[in-house]
Amino acid sequence: MLEKLKDGLRKAIDKIMLRADKEKIEEMIRDIQRTLISSDVDVNLVLQLSEKIRKRALEEKPKPGLTIKEHVINVVYEELVNIMGKESPKDFSLGNIILIGLFGSGKTTTCVKIANFYRKLGYKVAVVSCDTFRPAAMDQLEQLAKNVNIPYFAPRDIKDSVEIAKISLEKFKGYDVVVFDTSGRNALDQELANELINIINVVKPTEVLLVIPADLGQAAGIQAKEFNKLVKITGIVITKLDSTAKGGGALTSSNITEAKVKFITTGEKIDEIEFYDPKKFVARLLGFPDLESLLQKVKEVAKPELAQKIIEEDFDLNDFCEQIEVMQKAGPLDKIMEMIGLRVSIPKNDLLIQEEKMKKWRVIVNSMTKEERKNPEIINYSRIKRIAKGSGTKEEDVKELLASYKKIKKMINIIKPGRGGLNILKKIGFK
């Protein structure tokens, strides 16, 4: 997600890792400028940010306990948070939630994603399609909802979106959260405006969320402003952050309205949606860990004790075999590593472990003795030959598994308390 923005910011920070004098700070600021502008952040906003970083980094007295280097990193972190939204919304709103937006924003998929998000929190949820304009909209919502067993209402025989809304209120009476999908257009015309206003008057939602694709860049701010004038949006959902380099523009442009970004989607799967927290988001961009999100993600698919082992580096090949399944369910390994906050120079391909490779690794681990799984360091060349033969794989496959296991264990060790980015975040009060 936002690979260019992430890589650019981390390389900029690297400028001051060895020496945090005026020259290196200026180099870092120039790199941050280039990175943000290439991510479609407004130039004036970038210049304002640069000046604040420069002034604070060179003139402000470091907080007690911070080195000069850590002080500069803290300044960059805090100023990026300010332009990315400052603070996250305080809580999750229950009740009726209406999604609005133009064609191509991903409203229908997002509708089910948000419902599924709330269901994981333990709430009774349902989804409703009030989109009578796009022919395939109701089919799409029905299919997505069925896939995750969420109650839905998508009546193709009713052509009046307001009537659909009225019926659904009675149908899903007593539900904690009902998410409504609405029609879109290529532009916010009067017909769409009237329809949205009528639906909102009937549903009386607790939230009106504008869905904006990240590839709009700075234009996201203009769109947010127009919709806000019409219906007073309460929040923004940014989609497609995983597939564009313009995400920085969408995240920062939305701050021209009073509405905050509430959700971001990080992939195409139904569970690839997050409650947006600017502090955690910027921390991950800079390469600092988001252990809370990681633990939550892993807890959804694994035993609590395994989640703890992943964090504490207290795992052997027995656990690694189980982790293979966890990673497949929790998401791509590179996203897991991103949550851990790794800032090591490892080719992305080394982290992207395909499903077929994971299946092969399970067979290899199953071919090892209990002692070998418990103490992988005893595995020498003769043992590798035996394991490869017993698992029907190549010796290179066994070596690759052992190397990947050691690499992941080493990377996780980097972020244990008192080391690297985690220590810096604890010092500046980030939790």
N, C-alpha and C positions, 0 to 999 in steps of 0.2 A: 504494500500500500504506500503510495507516494514515494516510490523508491528514490527518484531524483532529488526531491526535497529532503528526504531523510539523509541520503548520502552526502548531499551538499552541506547540510548543517553540521553533520558529524566531522567532515573534513575541515570545515571552518573552525570548529572547536579544537581540532587537533593542532591548529597553528599555535595555540598558547599552552599546550600540554607540557612542553619542556621549558618554555620561557614566556612569561606574561608581562613583557615590557611594552612600551608605547608602540614600537614598531610592529611587534607581533599582534597587538590588539588591533591596529589599523588594518593589517593583512586579514585578520579574522573578519572584521567588519565588511571589508570589500567582498570577501567570499560569501558572507551572509547576504549582502545586497544582490549579488549575481544570482544566488540560489533562489531567493524569494521572487525576484523579477522573472526568472525563467519559470517559476511556478505560478505566474500570472497574478502575483500580488501587486496592487496598485503602487505605482512608483512613488507617489507622494507619501503613502503610508510607509514604504520602505525607507525613505529618507528620514522621516520622523523617527522611526524605530532606530535607525543607525545613529542619529544624533543622541538619542536617549542612552543607548548602549555606550557610546563614546564618553559621554559626560559622566555617567555613573561609574563605568569601569575605571576611569582615570582619576576622578575627583572624589568619589564616595568612599568613606572609610569602611573597610570590610567588617562584617558582623563578627562578634567574638567567636574565636575558634576556627575561622576560615582563613586559609592561605590566600595569597593574591590570585593564584590560578583559580581556586574554588570560588572566590568572590566574583571573578569575571564570568565564570560559568553560571553562577547564580543570577547575575545581571541579565545575561542572554536569555536564560530560562524564564525569568519573570517578565521581561519585555515581550518575548514571544507569546507568553500566556495572555498578556494584555491585548494583543492584536488578534488572538485566536478565540477570544470570547470571555476572558477574565475568569469568570466562575461558571460552574455548571448549574443547570436548573436544580432547585433544592430537592425535589422529590418527584415521584411518579404520580401522574394524575389518573384517577379512576373515572369511570363514567363513559360518556360517549366521546369518541375521538374521530374527527373528520379530517381526511387527507385531501388536499387540493393541489393543483399543479397543472402544467401544460403537458401536451403529448411528449412521450419519450422520457419523462422524468422517472418512471418506475413506480408509479403510485400503487398499482395493483399488487405487485410483488411485495412492496413495502407494507401494504395493508396487512398481509398475512404475516410478514416478519414481525411487525409490532405486536400483533395478537399473540403470536408464539412467544415473543419476549415476555409478555405479561403472564402468559400461562406458566412459564417456567418459574415465575415468582409465586405461583400458587393461586392465581386469580382465575375466575370463571370467565371465559372470553368467547366472542363470536365475531364474525366479519360479515359485512353487508356490501353488495355492489349496487350503487346508485348510478352507475355509468350506463346510460341507455344510448349513448352516442357512438361509442366504439363497438362494432359488432362482436369482437372476440373477448371483450372485457369480462363478461360474466362467465364465459367458459373458462377463462384463465383463472379467475378468482376461485371458481368451484374446484378446479383441478388442484390448485395449490393448497386450498383448505383441506380437501380430502386427503392429500398426501401426508398431512400432519394431524389429521383427525380433529380439526377445529370446526365447530358448527358454523354454517354459512347460510346466507339468504341471497340468491341471485335469480330472481324470477324473470325469465326471458319474455313472458307473456304480458308483463306490465311495462308500458312505455313511458310512464310518468315517474320521474325520479323522486319527486316529493311524495307520491303515493307509496313508493317502495319504502321510503324512510319512515312514514307513518306506520305501515304494517310491521316493519322490523322492530319498532319500539315496543309494540305489544308482544311480538314473537319472542324477543329476548329480554323481556321484563325480568328483573332480578339478577341479571348478569352483572359482573363487576366492571367489565370493559367490553364495549362494542366499538369496533373500528369500521368506519364507513369509507368506501372508495367512491370517488366522484368522477364525473366526466372531465375530459381535458379538451384542449383545442390547440391549434398552432400558435394562437395568440389570445390574450385576455380580452375577448370581445364582449359586447353587451349581453348577448344570449347566455354565455357562460356565467357572466357576472350575476345576472338575474337568477339563474338556476342555483348557483351556490348560495346566494342570499336566502332564497326560499327554503333550501334544505337546512341551512343553519337555523333559521327561524323555527323550523319544526323540531329538529333534533335537540336544539339548545345544548351544544357540546361543551364539555369542560376544556377541550383542546381543539384548536384549529391549526393543523400542522401543514406547512407548505413544503412539498417535496421538490427538491432541486437537484439535478444531476451535477456532479462536480465538474464535468467537462464544459460547463458554461463559463467557468472562470469568473472574471470580474462582472460579467453580465448577470451573475446570480444576485448581486446586490440590487441591481435595477429591478429585476423580477420580484424580489422580496418586497421592495418598496411599493410596487404597483399593487400587489396582492394585499399588502398591509393596509393600503388606503381603502381598499374595497371591503374587506371583512375583518380587519384587525386580527392578524394571525398571532397565535400564542407561542409558536415555536417553528423551527425549521428542521427538516430531515435532509441530509445531504447523501445522495446515492452515488454509486459508481466511483468511489474514492480509490478503488483497486485498479481502475482501468484508465486513469488519466494523469497527466502531469500538471493539470490546471487546478488541482484541489486546493492549493494554497489560496488562490483567488476566491474560490467559493467560500472557504472557511472565514476569510477575513472580510470579504465584501458584505457578508450577512450582518456585520455589526453596524450597518447604517440604519437598521431598524431596531426597535426595542426588543424584538423577539430574539431569543437565543437559539443556537443550534441545540437540539435535544437528542437527536439520534444521528448516527452515521452508519452506512452499510459498508461492509468491508469485503464483500464477495457476493456471488450469486446464490449461494445456499441460503435456505430459510433462516438458519441460526446465525448467519453472518451479519449481525447487527449489534451495535453497541450504544449504550447510553453515553452521550458525549460529555466528557469531563476534560476541559482545556488543559488543566494541570497535568493529568495523566497522559493526555495525547501528546503534549509538547515534550514531556519527559521521555516518552517512547521515541519521538522523533530524534531526540538528542542522544538516544542510546542508553537511557536509564531504565531500570526494570519496573514493570507493572506486575508485581508479584500477586497482588490482590486479584487482578483479572485472570492471571494464569491459574491460580488456585481455584477460582470459581469455575473456570472453563474445564479444568481437569476433574473437579468434583462432580460435574454433570455426567461424566462417563467412567469414572474410576473410583476405587476405594480411597477414603481419606488418607490412609497410611501411605498409599502409593504416591498421592499428590505431594505429601510431605517429603518422601524420598527423592522425588524429582528436584525439589527445591534445595534439599540439604545435601545433595551429592552422595547420599547414603544408599547407593543401589549397586547391585552386581548384575551379571548376565541373566540371572533368574528373573530379576525385576525388569531388566531390559526387554526380555521376551514379552512380558505383560505390557510394557510401555508401548511396544509396537502397536498393539491393538488400541491403546489409549490415544496415541498420536493419530491413528487413522480416524478415530471418532471425534477427537477434539479439533482437528483441522491440520492443514499443512504444517510441517515442522518449522518452516521459516517463520510462520506467524507465531508459533510457540516460542521460538528463539527471540523473536522481536519483543514479546511480552517479558521475557526474562531480561532483556535489555543488553544483549551482547554487543560489545563494541570491538570486536576482533576482526581482523582482515581475513575473512574466509570466503572463498568464492561461493556465490549463491547456489551453484549446482551441488555443492557439498552438503547443503542443508535440505535441498529438495529431494526427499527420499520417496521414490515412487512406490505405489502400493505393491507392485509385483516384487520389488526388491525387499520390501518388508516381509512378504510371505516367505521369500527365500531365506531371510535371516531367521525367521522363526524355525524353519526346518533345521538350519545349521545349529542353532542353540539347543534344539531338542536332541541333536546328535552328540552333544557334549556330555561328559560325566558331571555328576553333582559338584565335584571338587573344581572342575574347570569352570563351571558357571559361577561358582562362588569366588574363585580366585583366578580370573582370566590371565593374570600375569604369568602363570605357570605354563601357559600354552606355547610350546616351542614348535619348531618346524615339523618334527615327527608327529606331534599331536595334530597339527594343522592338516597334514596329509591324511591321517586317520579320520578326522572330522569331515573333511571334504568327501572322502570316499563313502563314509557312512550316510551322509546327507545327499549324495548324488549331485554335489556341486563342485565347482572348481576351487583350487587352493586360493586363487585370487579373491574369490567371494568371501572365504573365511577371513582372509587378511583384511579385506575391506570392512567387514563387520567389526572386527576387533579395533581397527583404526578409528572407525566412526564412534564406537562406544567410548574409546579413550578421549576422543576429541570432544564429544558432548559432555563427558564427565569433567574434562578440563575447563570447558567454557562455563558450565554451571558453577564450578568452583570459583571463577573470577568474581562472581557477584555475591559471594557469602558475606555476611556482615563484617564491616571493617575494611572492605576492599572496593576499589573502583567506584563506579557511578552510584551504587547503593549507598556507600558511605557519604558521598557528597550530598545526596538528596536528604539523608538523615540529618546532616549538619544544618542544612538550610530549612529544615522543618517540613519537608514534603513527606506525606504519608500515603 
